[in-house]
Amino acid sequence: MPVHIQHYLHQGEINGVADRYKCRTRKFWYVVPHVRVADAFLSYMSGDMPRLVTNTGGLVAPNTIHLLRFLKGYSPDSYAAAWRNSLTKLSCEMEGHALGGGLFKIEPSEAERILVVGPSASHAQMLLNHSGRDLVNSRSRNPDLFDRHLLRKGMGLTEAECISLREAATRMEQWRKHQ
């Protein structure tokens, strides 16, 4: 173990951290159990729509964010690309719930029910190439891009149906923020 880590752990012992309940019940007091590296993260609370972000850094996270693990053969990047469409936005608004001041919260059982379009590899790659990872993982400035490729081309919805989904999601978001 590196010297600086040994020093850090020694300080924890001196300060009594090792003797506190959560630490003293572990085999090694400094090892947190059940830590998993997720494929992606889903925000727990947000002002807008929950964010689905891929975990390209192999990071761990606290329980204030949902950790997503994908089955073999499913690409986190593809689902992050597919996240920003009107159907998913409306589904988020319907499944999650509002807290004071328009804050949006989504519990694990609510997140399980969100409808996400399973993108084809070509549609997902096109969205990643066209919009860039930063735009896919943050707020979309062009929701029609995602609707056109995922809902219209991918699912066969009409432009009018996509507009209806987008308007319904916007109305629900506005209601939540101004109630």
C-alpha positions in Angstrom: 0.0 0.0 0.0 1.4 3.4 -0.9 2.9 5.4 2.0 0.4 8.3 1.7 -2.5 5.8 1.9 -1.0 4.2 5.0 -0.7 7.6 6.6 -4.3 8.4 5.7 -5.5 5.2 7.2 -3.4 5.7 10.3 -5.0 9.1 10.8 -8.4 7.4 10.6 -7.4 5.0 13.4 -6.0 7.9 15.5 -9.3 9.8 15.1 -11.4 6.8 16.0 -13.0 6.3 12.6 -12.1 2.6 12.6 -14.0 2.1 15.9 -17.3 3.6 14.6 -20.1 1.2 14.0 -20.1 1.0 10.2 -16.3 0.6 10.1 -15.8 -1.8 13.0 -18.3 -4.3 11.5 -16.2 -4.7 8.3 -13.4 -7.1 7.8 -11.2 -4.2 6.8 -12.6 -1.0 8.4 -11.6 1.1 5.4 -13.2 -1.0 2.7 -16.7 0.1 1.8 -18.8 -3.0 0.8 -20.9 -3.4 -2.3 -19.2 -0.7 -4.4 -19.9 -1.2 -8.0 -18.7 0.5 -11.1 -21.8 1.4 -13.2 -22.0 1.5 -17.0 -24.0 4.8 -16.8 -25.6 7.1 -14.2 -29.1 8.5 -14.0 -29.7 11.6 -12.0 -32.0 11.1 -9.0 -33.2 14.7 -8.8 -33.1 17.5 -11.4 -34.7 20.7 -12.4 -35.5 19.4 -15.9 -35.4 15.9 -17.3 -33.2 13.3 -15.6 -29.8 13.0 -17.2 -28.5 9.7 -18.4 -24.7 9.9 -18.6 -22.2 7.1 -19.6 -19.5 6.2 -17.2 -16.5 6.3 -19.5 -14.2 7.0 -16.5 -15.1 3.8 -14.6 -16.2 5.9 -11.6 -18.2 4.9 -8.6 -21.0 7.1 -7.1 -22.9 7.6 -3.9 -26.5 6.5 -3.5 -27.7 10.0 -4.5 -27.5 9.0 -8.2 -28.9 5.9 -9.8 -26.2 3.4 -11.1 -27.1 1.7 -14.3 -25.7 -1.6 -15.5 -26.4 -2.8 -19.0 -26.8 -6.4 -20.2 -24.1 -7.8 -22.4 -24.7 -6.6 -26.0 -26.4 -3.3 -24.9 -24.3 -0.1 -25.3 -24.5 2.6 -22.7 -23.5 5.1 -25.4 -26.4 4.0 -27.6 -28.9 4.5 -24.8 -27.4 7.9 -23.8 -27.8 8.9 -27.4 -31.4 7.6 -27.4 -32.3 9.3 -24.1 -33.1 12.8 -25.5 -36.2 12.1 -27.5 -39.8 13.3 -26.9 -41.2 9.9 -26.0 -38.6 9.4 -23.2 -39.0 12.9 -22.0 -42.8 12.5 -21.7 -42.3 9.1 -20.0 -39.9 10.7 -17.5 -42.5 13.3 -16.7 -45.2 10.7 -16.3 -43.2 8.3 -14.1 -41.3 10.7 -11.9 -42.8 13.1 -9.5 -42.5 16.7 -8.6 -41.2 18.1 -5.4 -41.4 21.7 -4.2 -40.3 24.4 -6.5 -40.6 22.2 -9.6 -37.8 19.9 -8.6 -38.1 16.5 -10.4 -37.4 13.3 -8.5 -37.2 9.8 -9.9 -37.2 6.7 -7.6 -35.7 3.4 -8.8 -39.1 1.8 -9.3 -40.1 4.9 -11.4 -36.9 4.8 -13.4 -37.6 1.1 -14.3 -40.8 2.2 -16.1 -39.4 4.9 -18.3 -39.8 4.2 -22.0 -36.5 4.4 -23.8 -36.2 3.7 -27.5 -33.7 0.9 -28.2 -31.7 2.6 -30.8 -30.2 0.7 -33.8 -26.5 0.9 -34.0 -26.6 3.1 -37.0 -29.0 5.6 -35.5 -27.0 5.7 -32.2 -23.7 6.2 -34.0 -25.2 8.9 -36.2 -26.5 10.8 -33.2 -23.2 10.5 -31.4 -21.3 11.6 -34.5 -23.7 14.4 -35.3 -24.3 15.9 -31.9 -21.2 14.9 -30.0 -21.1 13.1 -26.7 -21.3 16.4 -24.7 -24.6 17.3 -26.3 -26.0 13.8 -25.9 -25.1 13.7 -22.3 -26.5 17.1 -21.5 -29.5 19.2 -22.5 -30.4 18.9 -26.1 -30.6 22.1 -28.0 -32.3 20.3 -30.9 -34.9 17.8 -29.7 -36.1 17.3 -33.3 -32.8 15.7 -34.2 -33.4 12.9 -31.7 -37.1 12.5 -32.6 -36.3 12.4 -36.4 -33.8 9.6 -36.1 -35.2 7.6 -33.2 -39.0 8.1 -33.3 -39.6 8.8 -37.0 -37.0 6.8 -38.8 -36.5 4.2 -36.0 -40.1 3.6 -34.9 -42.1 5.0 -37.9 -43.9 7.7 -36.0 -45.2 10.7 -38.0 -43.9 14.2 -37.5 -47.3 15.2 -36.0 -47.0 12.4 -33.5 -43.6 13.5 -32.5 -44.8 17.1 -32.1 -47.7 15.8 -29.9 -45.3 13.9 -27.7 -43.0 17.0 -27.4 -45.9 19.3 -26.6 -47.3 17.0 -24.0 -43.9 16.6 -22.3 -43.4 20.4 -22.3 -46.9 21.0 -20.8 -46.2 18.5 -18.0 -42.8 20.1 -17.3 -44.3 23.6 -17.3 -47.1 22.4 -14.9 -44.5 20.8 -12.6 -42.4 23.9 -12.5 -45.2 26.4 -11.9 -47.5 24.5 -9.6 
